[in-house]
Amino acid sequence: MRHLLSVDDLTRADVDGLMELTDSFLEVSRREIAKVPALRGKTVVSLFYEDSTRTRISFETAAKRLSADTMTFGVKGSSHAKGESLRDTVQTIEAMGIDALVVRHQAAGAPHRVADWVDAAVCNAGDGRHEHPTQALLDMYTLRQHLGSLEGARVAIVGDVLNSRVARSDVKALDLLGAAVTLVAPPTLLPSSLAGWPVVVHHDLDDVLPELDVVILLRIQRERQDEGLFPSLREYALRYGLTAERAERLPEHALVMHPGPMNRGVEIDPDVADGPRSTITEQVANGVAVRMAVLFSLLGSGAPVAA
Amino acid sequence: MHPPALVVRGGEIVDATGARRADVRVVDGEVVEVAAGLDAAGARVLDAGGCVVVPGLVDLHTHLREPGDELAETIESGARAAALGGYTAVVAMPNTEPALDDATVVGSVLARGAHAPCDVVAAAAITKGRRGEELAPMGELHDLGVRVFTDDGFCVADAGVMRRAMEYSRALPGAVVAQHAEDAALARGGHMHEGEWSSRLGIPGRPEAAESVVIARDLELAKLTGARLHVLHLSSAEGVRLVREAKEVGVRVTAEVTPHHLVLTDAACASYDPAFKVHPPLRTSSDVEALRAGLADGTIDAIATDHAPHSPETKDRPFEEAPPGMLGLETALGLVLTELVEPGHLTLADALAALSWRPAAIAGLDDHGGPVGVGALAHLCVIDPSAAWEVDASALASRSRNTPFHGRKLTGRVRHTLLAGEPVVVDGEAQR
């Protein structure tokens, strides 16, 4: 694997391989000294043009547990504030001698452009409304832990699909692993065209819930209300929020996921977020191991992981 | 001292009157003789063997960037690019900094263009500062020779302002109000055509309706006012339909299309290369088909480049953060010949009409685009239709490099360009 820019870059065998690696790195993470020398001498730079807490820390933790040297380039206090272009910035960083760039950017395709400009491996940590492939991988890993296989699993993705990079990556990954995906949202929060998307669309959450194995809730950003995409957060919560009452319509075994950060009381009620169906904290824990697997695949020697 | 006589020898003339094999003798900038087998003794000879000799091309839509963004282009560099592309006249768009919205700025552009290797005429803004509010001094600008009025880059959103501009233009002979038809509210935040590809790529889209709602409104205003309307860079099938129907009922409307909208689709944006970002955006293959059909049936009058240079410093950014626009002057003819004429979508005569005499008529450029005949100013372009070449962004005369056609193989290229008899391009090389 040269770069990880999109779930499109992955075959099913790639995903299976990453999941196996994740198993072993999850075991490492549970040790007293949660560290292996797999990437000793490698340098991983996190280049974050958007505020992010969990993804940035997750990648940094993953790199450190693999013994890589890590640096973080945040947008604040950086050359970007002085008007330096993305291209100049990444070429400057690369000139310092680095092995991988983990890129979070507000514009779709920015990591693809970076990959054209540098020799280092590039991992997309979220680009605009396009993709967030490691989030999809950690979601798939978490689902496999619970369901064994995703073949035939019925999964709904609920909320702001239009503006969600998680949704784009999850749809592709779920399809790759054989799940059946339903998108549930008001029409204003869906892409104008879903040609080529392996999904069905519903506008009524209550109708869909009894048929599901998994419901993935997307974060509703408050500024979307200002754009007029829906009348109010209150109305959104009324129609699409997963309240405790609504969650009772789910089958007994069904899981509730959220990529975080959550708006409690909007797309998800606190009781559901903290309830037994919720995989939300597991997702975070698995995220570190999945990112270890990705970084190791991008930078590792190919030798087995040191026990 | 008179420059020596010049003979363009061995070509086939194609102009609005038809095609014929003849040499052309030029003295003091004028065509003095058109006949087969002219005696060239004592004259400079420009070989046109195997070539077509046509009236110089006329671009209705050129961004020369001067004043304000001379890093991207200057009047001189843009005019040189134009000459190399076969153009003898370009209409410079007014979205400069400051905007071409008063006589002083327009006068300075015309003065700087006076010695350029291509005639430079100015379009002027419809409204002061292109803000869409108060009318620019259209009459005073008309006195300076301005015929095309447009806030291009911005759409005149206020229907009342657009109505007044069109009404006012009726007192200005030859004047035309030209609209960048994209409704700002519908297009806001979008960076490419809204559809299958924008959804897949996660790039916010600009819907086709952003264009068609403005065209529909402006056609109604053209009916109301009786004024001339020109639709800039028509890009959608629906826009073509609206213009076609308006022409059928006698509305005074003309329209142009760019080579890139005739050749490329939104699928090109999958590379995330901002070279493919342009407003209005590249659309679908069915829009491309409709634009080609509209050109072939005369709904669309002209092919205009929308040559929009951006320096690498500003263009080479992530797609959503890059400015819209692409180069066009040096590739337009080759693209039209290769992609439209050669496959049979358009006859050579129709292509040349759309590149030369029809745009000349729209812009009121009486010296350009006319038949190659005795007494005419020798604004000529000699095209080698069989010359095969590959577009090389780094070899362009423009100061910018933002062509979406880098690496594309084309057949058909400008061999010589004559500006009022002066060979400004000879054998594909700019002479100044």
Interface residues (C-beta under 8 A of the other chain):
Chain A: S85 L86 R87 H105 Q106 A107 A108 G109 A110 H112 R113 D127 G128 R129 H130 E131 R165 R168 P191 S192 S193 L194 A195 G196 W197
Chain B: E194 G195 E196 S198 S199 R200 L201 G202 I203 P204 G205 P207 S271 Y272 D273 E313 D316 R317 P318 F319 E320 E321
